[in-house]
Amino acid sequence: MDDQNLESIDDGLPIRDAGEWVENKLYFLSRYLHRFIVSMRGQKWRSINYIDLFSGPGKNRLPNGKTLHGSPLIAISQAKSFDKYFFSDIDPENIETLKKRCANSPEYSRISFRVGDAGAIIEDVAKIIEKENRIYRPGIWPSLNLAFLDPHGMELGWQTVERLAQLRTDMIIYYSQMGITREAPREINMPSPTPIDNFFGDTRWRDIYRQHQAGGVSLHRPLLDYYKSKLKAFGYQVDDPLDEPVFKNSKDAPLYRLLFVCKSSLGNKFWKDVTSKMADGQMRML
Ligand SMILES: C[S@@+](CC[C@H](N)C(=O)[O-])C[C@H]1O[C@@H](n2cnc3c(N)ncnc32)[C@H](O)[C@@H]1O
């Protein structure tokens, strides 16, 4: 049963105000986490870890007043445990609040909390996982990790993604479609590195943007394909056509997409399945 209840209660601690579109984002995440942990637990992975570098305070409130578990609480509420949960956020108050929310969880001893920029924290996390992988254990595979990378806008740098890619990590990545659409006309004339340069890890997006400006070429499809192609070098299976769910605001303007990348075709299959249906039970239109 992978249709988990995301609804939460107001516990009097700070809650993040979120747009209505967040419900589907968290719904896809919870369904993927369920498939992932249930099928991977029991295989020969040295450990299975969940990494959330933009964790928030643990709860979200929608405009209709509904309170939903945030990504870290969804991760610790799964039917099966991850070995380690790495939670971090740049805002110390979010982490203080999240600690309180996790305190009574049976998973508490498996969680580590950090405050800081995702680009710095990832180094710490990667070193812990790499150290564990170095211990010789015949017949045991390296650690398997799942990272949920969910900033507000363009705060996810390519170096963070690249560091995760060096490990065996499935990633669900926030792609700020509106941020890029809005900022590209300004950043194209700015010296590097700009936030968009940092997101892509280089300036190739500028050529794609110029082709788009010249006419006849869409913008986001080629940008997404370019981003994914960079991950191919790390063994990601990005040739399998996988659509990236688009989240829109109440005026039907695209805000962001969720990009999924994985090193096995099974993960791609799971992602296709879990994003085919929305939180209200409707099939998602492709
Ligand atoms: C969209 S919210 C995350 C929501 C959370 N995933 C959930 O499901 O409730 C984005 C979070 O990223 C944090 N953040 C912004 N910039 C950051 C950075 N450079 N490094 C780490 N965290 C950052 C913000 O403080 C905020 O809590």
PDBQT file of the ligand as one rigid body, heavy atoms in Angstrom, charges set to zero:
ROOT
HETATM    1  C1  LIG A 301      10.974  24.344  -0.282  1.00  0.00    +0.000 C 
HETATM    2  S1  LIG A 301      11.660  24.404   1.309  1.00  0.00    +0.000 S 
HETATM    3  C2  LIG A 301      11.860  22.694   1.729  1.00  0.00    +0.000 C 
HETATM    4  C3  LIG A 301      10.593  22.033   2.097  1.00  0.00    +0.000 C 
HETATM    5  C4  LIG A 301      10.744  20.619   2.562  1.00  0.00    +0.000 C 
HETATM    6  N1  LIG A 301      11.393  19.771   1.569  1.00  0.00    +0.000 N 
HETATM    7  C5  LIG A 301       9.377  20.042   2.878  1.00  0.00    +0.000 C 
HETATM    8  O1  LIG A 301       8.946  19.100   2.225  1.00  0.00    +0.000 OA
HETATM    9  O2  LIG A 301       8.746  20.535   3.808  1.00  0.00    +0.000 OA
HETATM   10  C6  LIG A 301      13.297  24.896   0.995  1.00  0.00    +0.000 C 
HETATM   11  C7  LIG A 301      14.219  24.945   2.202  1.00  0.00    +0.000 C 
HETATM   12  O3  LIG A 301      15.534  25.186   1.739  1.00  0.00    +0.000 OA
HETATM   13  C8  LIG A 301      16.215  25.964   2.707  1.00  0.00    +0.000 C 
HETATM   14  N2  LIG A 301      17.355  26.553   2.003  1.00  0.00    +0.000 N 
HETATM   15  C9  LIG A 301      17.385  27.630   1.166  1.00  0.00    +0.000 A 
HETATM   16  N3  LIG A 301      18.619  27.822   0.684  1.00  0.00    +0.000 NA
HETATM   17  C10 LIG A 301      19.399  26.831   1.185  1.00  0.00    +0.000 A 
HETATM   18  C11 LIG A 301      20.764  26.465   1.012  1.00  0.00    +0.000 A 
HETATM   19  N4  LIG A 301      21.582  27.178   0.223  1.00  0.00    +0.000 N 
HETATM   20  N5  LIG A 301      21.226  25.382   1.652  1.00  0.00    +0.000 NA
HETATM   21  C12 LIG A 301      20.410  24.659   2.459  1.00  0.00    +0.000 A 
HETATM   22  N6  LIG A 301      19.100  24.962   2.672  1.00  0.00    +0.000 NA
HETATM   23  C13 LIG A 301      18.602  26.035   2.032  1.00  0.00    +0.000 A 
HETATM   24  C14 LIG A 301      15.168  26.923   3.214  1.00  0.00    +0.000 C 
HETATM   25  O4  LIG A 301      15.509  27.386   4.506  1.00  0.00    +0.000 OA
HETATM   26  C15 LIG A 301      13.905  26.059   3.187  1.00  0.00    +0.000 C 
HETATM   27  O5  LIG A 301      13.661  25.484   4.445  1.00  0.00    +0.000 OA
ENDROOT
TORSDOF 0
